[in-house]
């Protein structure tokens, strides 16, 4: 997949992206066999069916620990623990005919979940990582962090996070909400949003949230909103209306809360956000925008960093 940035004829105006086809030919799904992981897998199956994608299922097995005073863990105990994890993976495959029909590749290994996910994604050259989030908050998040958000902060491809409130979507691209701060780093995310909306003939809502409204003497607020809506439209191809329904919204207030409200109002099946820089949103703070979205959205969140592979 290639990205093409095109400059409009007036050099004083913003850049926009020409829509080139976006495909997810190989998808990695990380699972710990929990309920959020199950929801993530259902969404990944729907996407795989839509694109004819290959699926790679990854599980990071937890090491079997004895008490610290009992010495080294015997090899046979480690092997037995890994066998249990592999049996869980086999049962998962056997329980789902749709999953079986996709003939997924599986990997069950000891190790750090982040390391295994990133290494497998690199080795398999995947186009999308799908991971469930337990939605830890407050002190729990500060202590443990979030695997899902950490994956997003370092991945070399887009990451789809399915949070604890998210429902499995049979048509995940039918109603896309694209939230942007209108900085150039959101251009790649705009390409994904418009291409997916066009491909599936869905709807797309472009949203910009003004957190701190400033009064400009002699300028009506309506004119500011109109200008922002024009900038939002410039992110999309000129003929996008021929393929999908497009709307723009400008809201005021806290970014996370506004995105959650609009997602509910628009019955979004997916929210797409662009990340300003590596780790900009995934800072493990319980008050971060990404944390709020992951915990509160009832649909998946697709995060796209400005610089991918």
Backbone bond lengths (Angstrom), bond angles and torsions (degrees), N, CA, C in turn:
res aa  C-N    CA-C-N  psi(-1)  N-CA   C-N-CA  omega(-1)  CA-C   N-CA-C  phi
1 X - - - 1.458 - - 1.510 108.78 -
2 X 1.321 116.07 130.58 1.458 120.55 -179.22 1.517 109.84 -113.92
3 X 1.315 115.29 152.57 1.454 121.92 179.04 1.505 109.30 -115.02
4 X 1.314 117.11 132.35 1.451 120.93 179.87 1.508 109.32 -121.72
5 X 1.309 117.26 121.04 1.457 122.05 177.08 1.523 108.17 -98.73
6 X 1.320 116.02 128.09 1.460 120.96 -176.77 1.518 109.00 -119.20
7 X 1.299 116.63 133.32 1.469 120.83 178.20 1.517 108.85 -93.98
8 X 1.321 115.70 133.39 1.457 120.18 179.48 1.524 109.46 -70.49
9 X 1.322 115.96 164.60 1.458 120.75 -172.24 1.528 112.25 -62.39
10 X 1.315 116.67 -34.52 1.451 120.28 178.41 1.523 108.82 -86.24
11 X 1.321 119.72 110.69 1.461 121.05 -175.43 1.512 113.88 -63.76
12 X 1.323 118.01 -14.76 1.449 120.08 179.02 1.510 112.85 -82.96
13 X 1.346 116.94 -7.35 1.450 119.92 -177.43 1.519 109.81 -96.77
14 X 1.357 114.82 173.84 1.457 120.39 -173.65 1.517 112.18 -75.92
15 X 1.338 115.03 167.10 1.454 121.80 172.65 1.519 109.33 -85.09
16 X 1.313 115.78 158.25 1.447 120.15 171.70 1.517 108.24 -143.09
17 X 1.312 115.18 168.26 1.455 120.31 -177.12 1.517 111.08 -106.42
18 X 1.303 115.38 136.84 1.455 119.31 168.52 1.520 107.04 -79.44
19 X 1.326 116.55 136.32 1.448 120.10 -177.10 1.516 110.55 -80.30
20 X 1.322 116.19 115.65 1.453 121.61 170.28 1.512 106.64 -107.89
21 X 1.321 117.44 151.53 1.473 119.74 -174.25 1.526 111.99 -57.79
22 X 1.315 115.25 131.78 1.452 122.05 175.08 1.526 107.94 -101.57
23 X 1.325 116.17 129.94 1.463 120.30 177.48 1.524 109.02 -133.32
24 X 1.307 114.21 145.09 1.456 121.13 172.75 1.530 107.02 -111.32
25 X 1.329 115.80 87.71 1.463 119.85 -175.54 1.521 113.08 -79.98
26 X 1.329 116.89 -26.77 1.462 120.24 177.74 1.526 108.24 -138.90
27 X 1.323 115.64 127.23 1.460 122.03 -174.45 1.522 109.65 -122.51
28 X 1.317 115.66 129.90 1.460 121.63 174.70 1.523 108.67 -99.32
29 X 1.324 115.53 130.10 1.462 121.26 176.75 1.520 108.45 -117.71
30 X 1.322 116.64 120.48 1.460 121.19 176.27 1.519 108.78 -91.61
31 X 1.323 117.44 132.41 1.458 120.16 -178.62 1.517 111.67 -135.11
32 X 1.330 115.46 142.03 1.460 121.45 169.44 1.528 109.56 -118.50
33 X 1.355 115.68 14.85 1.458 124.55 177.05 1.532 112.51 68.33
34 X 1.322 117.21 17.75 1.459 121.72 178.22 1.528 110.19 -88.01
35 X 1.332 116.12 174.85 1.463 120.87 177.93 1.529 111.96 -62.20
36 X 1.354 119.64 -46.61 1.472 118.51 176.53 1.524 112.47 -59.87
37 X 1.338 116.67 -37.44 1.467 119.77 178.72 1.518 110.68 -66.20
38 X 1.329 116.45 -35.61 1.469 120.35 177.45 1.522 110.76 -64.15
39 X 1.342 116.70 -43.06 1.458 120.52 177.81 1.529 110.98 -63.83
40 X 1.317 115.70 -39.33 1.466 119.70 178.40 1.519 110.54 -63.69
41 X 1.322 116.42 -41.05 1.459 120.12 179.97 1.518 111.29 -64.80
42 X 1.334 117.52 -40.64 1.472 120.10 179.01 1.534 110.34 -60.98
43 X 1.328 116.81 -41.73 1.461 120.16 178.25 1.522 110.62 -65.76
44 X 1.340 116.76 -41.41 1.466 120.78 178.89 1.523 111.02 -62.72
45 X 1.328 117.14 -37.60 1.463 120.56 178.13 1.528 110.46 -63.22
46 X 1.346 116.20 -42.76 1.473 119.92 179.20 1.520 110.94 -62.02
47 X 1.330 117.41 -41.49 1.458 120.86 179.33 1.529 110.37 -67.82
48 X 1.316 116.27 -41.25 1.472 120.31 178.94 1.515 111.46 -61.91
49 X 1.319 116.25 -41.31 1.463 119.88 178.34 1.523 111.13 -64.98
50 X 1.334 116.69 -36.77 1.466 120.51 -178.99 1.520 112.06 -68.99
51 X 1.329 117.42 -36.21 1.459 121.51 -175.98 1.532 113.61 -103.86
52 X 1.322 117.81 -7.49 1.454 119.52 -172.48 1.515 111.28 67.34
53 X 1.332 116.18 37.94 1.466 121.14 -173.43 1.527 111.90 -80.97
54 X 1.332 113.98 156.17 1.459 120.91 167.44 1.521 108.23 -83.42
55 X 1.342 115.76 142.51 1.448 121.09 178.40 1.525 110.37 -110.74
56 X 1.330 115.43 138.64 1.461 121.74 174.05 1.523 106.61 -124.80
57 X 1.334 117.44 116.44 1.455 122.66 179.49 1.528 109.55 -99.10
58 X 1.332 115.68 129.90 1.464 121.09 -176.53 1.525 109.58 -125.68
59 X 1.332 115.34 135.22 1.464 120.96 174.09 1.521 109.26 -133.01
60 X 1.331 115.41 128.03 1.459 121.00 175.81 1.522 107.94 -94.71
61 X 1.329 116.51 108.15 1.459 121.20 -177.40 1.522 110.52 -72.30
62 X 1.327 115.69 139.25 1.457 119.91 177.64 1.518 109.71 -79.21
63 X 1.319 118.77 132.42 1.465 120.72 178.18 1.524 111.52 -61.68
64 X 1.317 115.25 148.15 1.462 121.35 178.09 1.517 108.14 -88.18
65 X 1.333 116.92 118.38 1.468 120.34 -175.07 1.529 111.37 -107.56
66 X 1.307 115.14 131.62 1.456 120.83 165.12 1.529 107.57 -89.50
67 X 1.318 116.73 177.21 1.452 120.03 173.23 1.518 110.21 -64.38
68 X 1.304 115.74 152.88 1.464 120.25 -175.02 1.523 112.41 -61.08
69 X 1.351 116.60 -24.50 1.455 119.40 -176.78 1.520 113.52 -89.53
70 X 1.342 117.37 3.09 1.460 120.53 -176.88 1.520 113.15 -97.83
71 X 1.318 117.28 1.68 1.456 119.72 174.07 1.517 113.54 83.66
72 X 1.337 114.83 -158.42 1.460 122.26 -175.46 1.527 110.46 -70.27
73 X 1.323 116.41 139.44 1.462 121.56 177.83 1.520 108.91 -72.48
74 X 1.319 119.02 128.47 1.469 121.36 179.43 1.523 111.72 -59.91
75 X 1.317 115.87 146.76 1.467 121.01 -178.96 1.514 111.82 -60.77
76 X 1.357 116.92 -38.71 1.460 118.96 -177.75 1.526 111.67 -65.99
77 X 1.357 116.78 -30.26 1.460 119.93 176.69 1.525 110.77 -69.50
78 X 1.317 116.33 -40.43 1.462 120.03 176.58 1.519 111.28 -63.37
79 X 1.323 116.45 -43.39 1.462 120.93 179.63 1.526 110.93 -62.65
80 X 1.324 115.66 -42.17 1.462 119.67 -179.27 1.525 110.97 -64.32
81 X 1.327 116.16 -40.01 1.462 120.18 178.90 1.521 111.30 -64.89
82 X 1.328 116.91 -38.98 1.458 120.84 178.48 1.521 110.45 -68.71
83 X 1.336 116.78 -35.10 1.471 120.75 177.20 1.525 110.67 -62.98
84 X 1.330 116.57 -38.55 1.472 120.28 178.14 1.520 110.34 -61.57
85 X 1.333 116.54 -43.65 1.466 120.76 179.27 1.523 110.58 -63.37
86 X 1.326 116.70 -40.19 1.464 119.97 179.05 1.518 111.87 -66.97
87 X 1.324 116.57 -35.52 1.462 119.90 176.41 1.528 110.82 -64.22
88 X 1.328 117.09 -38.20 1.464 120.60 176.61 1.526 110.69 -61.85
89 X 1.323 115.90 -40.25 1.455 119.36 178.36 1.528 110.41 -65.26
90 X 1.320 117.75 -41.86 1.465 121.36 178.80 1.525 111.30 -63.26
91 X 1.341 116.71 -40.55 1.459 120.21 178.29 1.522 111.02 -65.21
92 X 1.330 115.76 -37.65 1.461 119.74 177.43 1.523 110.59 -60.45
93 X 1.315 116.67 -45.56 1.469 120.76 178.99 1.518 110.97 -64.46
94 X 1.325 116.37 -42.84 1.472 120.43 -175.82 1.521 112.31 -68.65
95 X 1.343 117.16 -23.41 1.461 120.67 -174.84 1.522 113.93 -85.55
96 X 1.327 117.43 -6.39 1.471 120.02 -172.69 1.529 110.89 -133.10
97 X 1.321 117.66 102.40 1.466 120.82 179.84 1.524 113.41 -59.58
98 X 1.342 117.04 -37.30 1.466 119.72 179.38 1.527 110.79 -63.81
99 X 1.321 115.57 -39.66 1.455 120.26 178.41 1.527 110.49 -67.31
100 X 1.313 117.34 -42.53 1.460 121.17 178.44 1.524 111.22 -59.08
101 X 1.334 115.90 -39.29 1.465 120.37 -177.12 1.522 112.01 -64.10
102 X 1.334 117.31 -21.00 1.462 120.88 179.78 1.529 112.24 -86.85
103 X 1.340 116.96 -8.20 1.474 122.55 178.21 1.535 111.75 49.39
104 X 1.332 116.57 59.16 1.469 119.11 -176.41 1.524 112.80 -70.42
105 X 1.321 115.26 152.63 1.451 122.58 169.02 1.523 107.64 -86.02
106 X 1.326 118.22 142.25 1.461 120.75 -179.44 1.522 111.09 -124.21
107 X 1.322 115.51 151.27 1.460 121.76 176.18 1.522 108.30 -142.92
108 X 1.330 116.31 121.99 1.464 122.62 176.82 1.520 107.27 -123.47
109 X 1.332 116.22 116.33 1.461 120.22 -174.34 1.518 110.97 -141.19
110 X 1.336 114.68 155.08 1.461 119.51 167.67 1.528 108.07 -77.74
111 X 1.319 115.52 144.71 1.455 118.56 175.41 1.504 112.25 144.69
112 X 1.313 114.67 175.80 1.455 122.10 177.47 1.528 109.51 -67.41
113 X 1.333 116.69 129.99 1.466 120.81 -176.53 1.521 111.77 -56.93
114 X 1.335 117.38 -45.28 1.458 120.23 -179.24 1.516 111.37 -61.70
115 X 1.328 115.94 -44.65 1.454 120.10 -179.05 1.516 112.04 -62.49
116 X 1.332 116.74 -43.18 1.463 120.88 -179.26 1.521 110.62 -66.44
117 X 1.342 116.68 -42.65 1.467 120.18 179.67 1.521 110.80 -61.90
118 X 1.319 116.82 -48.61 1.464 120.26 -177.15 1.529 111.71 -67.65
119 X 1.323 117.12 -39.83 1.457 119.42 -179.36 1.518 111.07 -67.43
120 X 1.340 116.54 -42.50 1.461 120.14 178.42 1.520 110.83 -65.62
121 X 1.328 116.65 -40.87 1.468 120.36 178.45 1.513 110.58 -60.13
122 X 1.318 116.60 -39.97 1.464 121.56 178.64 1.531 111.18 -69.62
123 X 1.333 116.42 -47.36 1.467 120.51 -178.12 1.531 111.79 -62.63
124 X 1.334 115.93 -38.65 1.463 121.04 -176.44 1.519 113.23 -90.52
125 X 1.345 116.49 -6.22 1.467 121.70 -179.91 1.530 110.90 54.15
126 X 1.316 116.61 54.06 1.455 121.09 -175.35 1.524 111.24 -78.25
127 X 1.319 116.01 156.44 1.460 123.08 -179.49 1.528 112.50 -100.22
128 X 1.330 116.10 -14.79 1.457 120.23 -176.93 1.527 108.90 -156.75
129 X 1.335 115.69 137.49 1.467 121.90 172.54 1.521 107.84 -110.64
130 X 1.321 116.24 131.00 1.466 121.72 178.33 1.525 107.92 -117.37
131 X 1.326 115.93 127.80 1.457 120.08 -177.63 1.518 109.76 -144.24
132 X 1.334 115.90 141.32 1.451 120.80 175.59 1.508 110.98 -86.57
133 X 1.319 116.31 152.76 1.465 121.27 178.83 1.518 109.30 -124.04
134 X 1.326 116.21 134.06 1.459 120.99 177.50 1.515 111.71 -77.61
135 X 1.328 116.71 -11.17 1.461 120.17 176.86 1.506 113.58 70.25
136 X 1.335 117.41 36.63 1.459 120.06 177.06 1.520 109.58 -58.16
137 X 1.316 116.34 144.88 1.459 119.78 -177.56 1.522 110.14 -138.29
138 X 1.317 116.15 169.04 1.447 122.05 175.14 1.516 113.39 58.64
139 X 1.343 116.09 -137.06 1.457 121.31 -175.97 1.518 111.69 -63.49
140 X 1.340 117.08 -31.85 1.468 120.00 178.82 1.523 110.18 -61.34
141 X 1.338 116.40 -41.74 1.457 119.56 179.43 1.528 110.88 -68.52
142 X 1.314 116.90 -40.03 1.451 119.42 -179.43 1.525 111.17 -64.05
143 X 1.341 116.20 -33.56 1.454 120.23 -178.28 1.516 111.93 -80.44
144 X 1.333 116.16 -41.90 1.455 120.40 -171.37 1.520 113.52 -105.90
145 X 1.327 116.61 -20.35 1.454 118.74 -174.83 1.516 110.42 70.56
146 X 1.289 117.69 -167.15 1.456 122.86 179.21 1.513 108.81 -134.48
147 X 1.330 116.28 120.42 1.457 119.84 178.34 1.520 109.92 -60.27
148 X 1.334 116.27 -43.43 1.462 119.65 -177.24 1.516 111.64 -59.41
149 X 1.321 116.82 -46.94 1.459 119.97 -178.14 1.525 111.59 -71.36
150 X 1.328 116.75 -32.33 1.465 119.71 176.61 1.522 110.90 -67.33
151 X 1.323 116.91 -37.45 1.462 120.63 175.46 1.519 109.29 -59.77
152 X 1.321 116.09 -45.43 1.461 121.13 -178.42 1.520 111.86 -62.86
153 X 1.320 117.33 -35.98 1.457 119.70 -175.03 1.523 112.75 -70.63
154 X 1.328 117.72 -24.69 1.466 120.20 -174.45 1.526 114.85 -118.11
155 X 1.314 118.20 -5.65 1.460 120.41 -173.63 1.524 111.81 -67.85
156 X 1.318 115.48 149.80 1.467 121.22 177.22 1.524 111.23 -97.41
157 X 1.341 116.94 11.80 1.461 121.98 175.94 1.524 107.46 -144.25
158 X 1.314 119.18 168.49 1.465 120.41 177.65 1.525 111.41 -59.33
159 X 1.335 115.74 151.30 1.455 122.09 179.62 1.520 109.18 -126.68
160 X 1.327 115.49 128.46 1.456 121.71 178.06 1.527 108.19 -103.22
161 X 1.329 116.40 117.86 1.460 121.88 179.71 1.525 109.18 -104.31
162 X 1.321 115.49 126.41 1.463 121.41 177.56 1.525 107.00 -108.38
163 X 1.324 116.19 107.43 1.459 121.46 -174.06 1.514 113.42 -80.89
164 X 1.336 117.13 177.11 1.467 121.56 -175.21 1.524 114.16 -67.29
165 X 1.338 117.85 -23.50 1.465 121.43 177.95 1.525 112.18 -92.74
166 X 1.315 116.36 -6.53 1.464 120.54 -173.36 1.521 111.42 -75.16
167 X 1.319 115.00 140.93 1.461 121.62 175.61 1.522 108.65 -100.46
168 X 1.320 115.75 145.29 1.459 119.80 176.92 1.525 109.24 -62.92
169 X 1.320 116.90 130.73 1.458 122.46 -175.18 1.523 110.38 -105.47
170 X 1.333 116.02 121.50 1.462 119.93 175.61 1.523 110.61 -73.16
171 X 1.341 116.48 -28.91 1.473 121.76 178.42 1.527 107.90 -129.31
172 X 1.336 117.55 75.29 1.470 120.59 -171.07 1.520 115.63 -66.10
173 X 1.341 118.43 -14.72 1.468 119.78 -178.22 1.529 112.14 -110.30
174 X 1.325 117.08 18.07 1.467 119.72 -176.80 1.524 112.48 -75.16
175 X 1.336 117.62 -29.95 1.468 121.26 -179.25 1.524 108.32 -143.54
176 X 1.322 116.34 98.73 1.459 122.14 -173.69 1.525 110.55 -99.97
177 X 1.333 115.30 131.79 1.456 121.05 171.06 1.520 107.48 -107.92
178 X 1.334 116.36 117.57 1.454 121.43 178.57 1.520 108.46 -106.75
179 X 1.338 116.31 112.26 1.459 122.00 -179.72 1.519 109.16 -100.24
180 X 1.334 117.16 126.82 1.459 121.11 -175.51 1.511 111.31 -141.01
181 X 1.333 114.93 146.82 1.468 119.74 174.14 1.526 111.32 -94.94
182 X 1.338 116.22 7.02 1.465 123.25 175.15 1.528 113.41 67.50
183 X 1.328 117.51 21.43 1.456 119.89 171.67 1.525 108.70 -87.73
184 X 1.343 118.38 158.01 1.471 120.23 -178.75 1.519 114.19 -57.36
185 X 1.347 117.95 -23.81 1.458 119.41 -179.25 1.519 112.51 -69.76
186 X 1.340 117.84 -9.77 1.456 120.42 177.22 1.510 113.98 -89.76
187 X 1.340 117.34 0.89 1.460 119.86 -176.05 1.522 112.82 -65.03
188 X 1.328 117.02 -41.11 1.458 119.24 -179.88 1.529 110.71 -65.40
189 X 1.325 116.53 -41.22 1.461 120.13 177.25 1.525 110.83 -62.42
190 X 1.328 116.78 -36.66 1.463 120.73 177.68 1.518 110.48 -62.84
191 X 1.330 116.88 -38.28 1.463 120.19 178.73 1.522 110.87 -62.66
192 X 1.320 116.17 -45.21 1.465 119.58 178.13 1.522 110.80 -61.57
193 X 1.331 117.02 -46.13 1.459 120.97 -177.50 1.522 111.69 -60.00
194 X 1.332 117.11 -47.85 1.460 120.39 -176.87 1.525 111.51 -71.13
195 X 1.330 116.91 -39.67 1.462 119.69 -179.12 1.527 111.58 -65.45
196 X 1.325 116.92 -43.12 1.461 120.31 -179.99 1.525 111.18 -68.10
197 X 1.332 116.82 -39.23 1.464 119.90 177.86 1.524 110.76 -63.72
198 X 1.335 116.69 -42.28 1.462 120.24 178.57 1.522 111.38 -65.66
199 X 1.335 116.12 -45.67 1.467 120.39 -175.84 1.526 111.79 -59.34
200 X 1.334 116.28 -38.78 1.457 119.94 -176.01 1.525 112.85 -102.52
201 X 1.344 116.32 9.48 1.470 121.41 177.56 1.528 110.57 51.30
202 X 1.321 115.44 43.19 1.455 120.11 -178.92 1.513 111.24 -99.22
203 X 1.296 115.47 -164.06 1.453 121.27 176.07 1.515 110.10 -108.45
204 X 1.325 116.44 151.73 1.462 120.96 177.71 1.519 109.43 -136.56
205 X 1.320 115.22 128.71 1.457 121.75 175.68 1.511 108.49 -112.19
206 X 1.321 117.09 124.03 1.457 122.09 177.29 1.519 108.19 -97.18
207 X 1.326 115.92 127.50 1.452 121.23 -174.42 1.518 111.41 -124.98
208 X 1.324 115.48 132.76 1.464 121.26 170.47 1.511 107.98 -125.59
209 X 1.346 115.88 130.88 1.456 121.07 -178.27 1.528 109.40 -108.78
210 X 1.323 116.05 126.20 1.461 122.20 175.21 1.522 107.35 -96.74
211 X 1.330 116.63 108.13 1.457 120.16 -175.52 1.528 111.81 -77.79
212 X 1.312 116.74 -36.70 1.465 120.21 -179.55 1.519 108.60 -127.44
213 X 1.313 115.30 99.47 1.465 119.98 -179.33 1.523 109.85 -75.93
214 X 1.324 115.63 128.57 1.461 120.91 178.63 1.532 109.36 -114.75
215 X 1.327 114.39 133.61 1.456 118.95 179.11 1.524 109.85 -79.17
216 X 1.325 115.50 127.54 1.461 121.53 177.41 1.527 107.65 -108.63
217 X 1.316 117.77 116.06 1.476 120.32 -177.76 1.530 111.82 -54.07
218 X 1.311 115.41 131.13 1.456 120.60 176.26 1.516 114.64 82.36
219 X 1.345 117.53 -0.83 1.470 120.58 179.78 1.518 109.46 -117.81
220 X 1.304 116.31 119.90 1.455 121.11 179.91 1.526 110.27 -72.17
221 X 1.348 118.04 142.76 1.457 121.27 177.80 1.533 113.22 -55.88
222 X 1.342 115.40 -32.98 1.467 119.05 179.63 1.529 111.62 -63.52
223 X 1.342 116.37 -34.76 1.454 119.76 179.09 1.525 110.89 -68.78
224 X 1.326 116.53 -36.72 1.457 120.49 177.45 1.522 109.64 -64.30
225 X 1.321 117.60 -44.28 1.458 121.11 178.98 1.529 111.17 -62.64
226 X 1.323 116.62 -41.85 1.464 120.05 179.20 1.521 111.03 -62.42
227 X 1.324 116.37 -39.96 1.466 120.59 179.36 1.526 110.34 -64.33
228 X 1.325 116.86 -43.21 1.462 120.89 179.45 1.528 110.53 -64.93
229 X 1.312 116.83 -40.46 1.464 119.94 178.96 1.531 111.11 -63.58
230 X 1.327 116.27 -36.61 1.464 119.68 175.90 1.531 110.57 -64.59
231 X 1.332 116.71 -40.55 1.462 120.27 178.86 1.525 110.83 -65.69
232 X 1.320 115.88 -37.37 1.462 119.44 177.03 1.529 110.73 -62.88
233 X 1.301 116.90 -44.43 1.468 120.81 -179.07 1.524 111.56 -63.81
234 X 1.332 117.10 -31.74 1.459 120.04 -179.67 1.532 112.31 -67.45
235 X 1.311 117.04 -16.39 1.460 119.98 177.19 1.525 112.33 -72.82
236 X 1.328 116.06 -15.41 1.458 120.72 -175.84 1.524 110.85 -108.27
237 X 1.329 117.28 155.67 1.468 120.59 174.84 1.535 110.43 -60.59
238 X 1.303 116.14 150.85 1.471 120.71 -175.89 1.524 112.34 -62.79
239 X 1.344 116.72 -29.06 1.465 119.64 -175.42 1.521 112.98 -99.95
240 X 1.330 117.93 16.57 1.459 120.60 -174.58 1.521 112.20 -60.89
241 X 1.346 117.39 -29.61 1.462 120.46 -178.70 1.519 112.70 -64.49
242 X 1.317 117.59 -18.94 1.463 120.47 177.96 1.522 111.87 -72.31
243 X 1.323 116.81 -18.48 1.457 120.25 -173.09 1.522 113.78 -115.47
244 X 1.325 117.59 -21.98 1.458 119.25 -178.61 1.526 110.18 -156.21
245 X 1.315 115.10 164.11 1.458 121.06 178.87 1.522 109.03 -84.75
246 X 1.336 116.88 128.75 1.461 121.88 -176.01 1.528 110.39 -120.23
247 X 1.321 115.84 136.06 1.460 120.41 173.15 1.520 108.90 -140.15
248 X 1.321 116.50 155.88 1.468 121.44 178.97 1.519 109.16 -125.08
249 X 1.329 115.36 146.06 1.454 120.34 179.09 1.524 109.97 -139.55
250 X 1.316 115.23 141.17 1.456 122.40 173.65 1.522 107.04 -121.95
251 X 1.328 116.51 121.57 1.457 121.38 -178.42 1.531 109.68 -121.44
252 X 1.319 114.94 162.42 1.461 121.32 179.35 1.523 109.78 -119.97
253 X 1.337 116.00 144.44 1.455 119.97 176.53 1.510 112.80 122.90
254 X 1.317 116.00 -161.19 1.460 121.98 179.43 1.523 110.06 -65.32
255 X 1.338 116.31 131.66 1.466 120.47 -174.03 1.518 112.27 -60.75
256 X 1.340 117.02 -48.27 1.459 120.00 -177.10 1.523 111.23 -62.33
257 X 1.322 116.99 -46.53 1.464 120.02 -178.60 1.526 111.33 -64.47
258 X 1.330 116.23 -39.23 1.466 119.55 179.74 1.532 110.52 -65.23
259 X 1.322 116.92 -42.32 1.470 120.40 179.32 1.522 110.25 -62.97
260 X 1.332 117.26 -43.68 1.459 120.87 178.69 1.527 111.06 -61.32
261 X 1.333 117.11 -43.75 1.466 120.91 -179.72 1.520 111.13 -63.32
262 X 1.330 116.72 -47.16 1.466 119.78 -178.36 1.521 110.64 -66.63
263 X 1.322 117.75 -37.51 1.463 120.72 178.14 1.524 110.93 -59.42
264 X 1.329 116.13 -40.62 1.464 119.36 177.74 1.523 111.21 -69.35
265 X 1.328 116.01 -44.27 1.463 119.48 -178.50 1.526 112.29 -62.46
266 X 1.322 116.15 -37.54 1.460 121.25 -176.56 1.533 112.31 -90.15
267 X 1.334 116.89 1.25 1.474 121.20 -176.41 1.524 110.44 50.39
268 X 1.335 115.19 48.30 1.464 120.76 -176.88 1.524 111.09 -62.60
269 X 1.319 115.85 137.10 1.467 121.22 174.54 1.522 110.71 -94.63
270 X 1.331 116.28 -12.67 1.468 121.93 175.70 1.516 109.70 -161.84
271 X 1.331 115.06 141.61 1.461 121.11 173.60 1.519 107.81 -111.61
272 X 1.329 116.69 132.80 1.460 121.96 179.31 1.516 108.81 -116.67
273 X 1.325 115.95 130.93 1.461 121.03 177.19 1.521 109.02 -131.56
274 X 1.331 115.57 148.53 1.453 121.28 173.11 1.516 109.02 -101.14
275 X 1.320 116.01 142.79 1.460 120.66 -179.69 1.519 109.87 -98.19
276 X 1.321 116.71 132.82 1.454 121.08 -176.44 1.520 112.16 -63.54
277 X 1.315 116.27 -41.82 1.456 120.44 -178.90 1.515 107.57 -158.60
278 X 1.305 117.50 169.00 1.454 120.55 -179.56 1.521 109.96 -57.10
279 X 1.340 114.43 122.31 1.455 119.83 176.60 1.515 115.10 77.24
280 X 1.329 118.45 6.66 1.462 119.17 -175.23 1.525 111.89 -62.40
281 X 1.342 116.70 -38.71 1.450 119.33 179.35 1.525 111.65 -98.47
282 X 1.322 117.51 -29.62 1.454 120.41 -175.90 1.514 110.83 -89.10
283 X 1.314 116.29 69.62 1.463 119.94 -176.80 1.520 112.04 -103.83
284 X 1.339 117.08 8.21 1.457 124.06 179.02 1.525 113.23 64.37
285 X 1.317 118.40 10.38 1.455 120.95 175.29 1.524 108.98 -77.86
286 X 1.333 118.24 135.48 1.467 119.55 -179.71 1.516 112.19 -66.90
287 X 1.331 116.91 -11.82 1.459 120.34 -179.36 1.525 112.55 -105.45
288 X 1.309 117.79 6.00 1.451 119.96 -177.85 1.526 110.34 -71.10
289 X 1.332 115.29 155.95 1.462 120.13 179.55 1.511 111.53 -58.55
290 X 1.309 116.90 -46.43 1.459 119.92 -177.31 1.522 111.54 -64.17
291 X 1.314 117.03 -39.68 1.462 120.28 179.44 1.527 110.72 -61.04
292 X 1.322 116.11 -45.12 1.462 120.17 179.37 1.523 111.32 -62.79
293 X 1.315 116.97 -43.07 1.459 120.03 -179.02 1.519 111.08 -66.61
294 X 1.328 116.51 -45.19 1.459 120.34 -179.31 1.521 110.65 -59.41
295 X 1.320 116.56 -40.26 1.454 120.45 -176.54 1.524 112.36 -78.00
296 X 1.337 117.63 -31.43 1.454 119.80 -170.02 1.512 117.49 -102.65
297 X 1.326 117.99 -20.83 1.464 119.51 -176.16 1.527 111.58 -70.41
298 X 1.337 115.57 143.28 1.463 118.94 173.75 1.523 111.08 -101.86
299 X 1.332 115.47 20.61 1.459 121.81 173.89 1.530 107.79 -142.48
300 X 1.326 118.53 165.04 1.470 120.13 -179.37 1.524 112.42 -66.09
301 X 1.333 114.65 156.54 1.460 122.77 177.14 1.522 108.79 -116.92
302 X 1.325 117.09 121.18 1.453 122.21 177.77 1.517 108.86 -101.59
303 X 1.330 116.23 113.18 1.451 121.94 179.64 1.511 111.25 -101.63
304 X 1.330 116.16 132.45 1.463 121.10 -176.65 1.524 108.67 -131.37
305 X 1.309 115.71 117.24 1.457 120.50 177.57 1.521 109.96 -75.49
306 X 1.317 115.23 157.40 1.471 120.49 -177.26 1.515 111.80 -63.68
307 X 1.331 117.09 -32.55 1.469 120.35 -177.78 1.516 108.69 -122.60
308 X 1.326 114.91 110.75 1.453 121.29 177.75 1.509 108.43 -107.93
309 X 1.334 115.74 -174.35 1.452 119.34 -178.20 1.515 110.98 -68.42
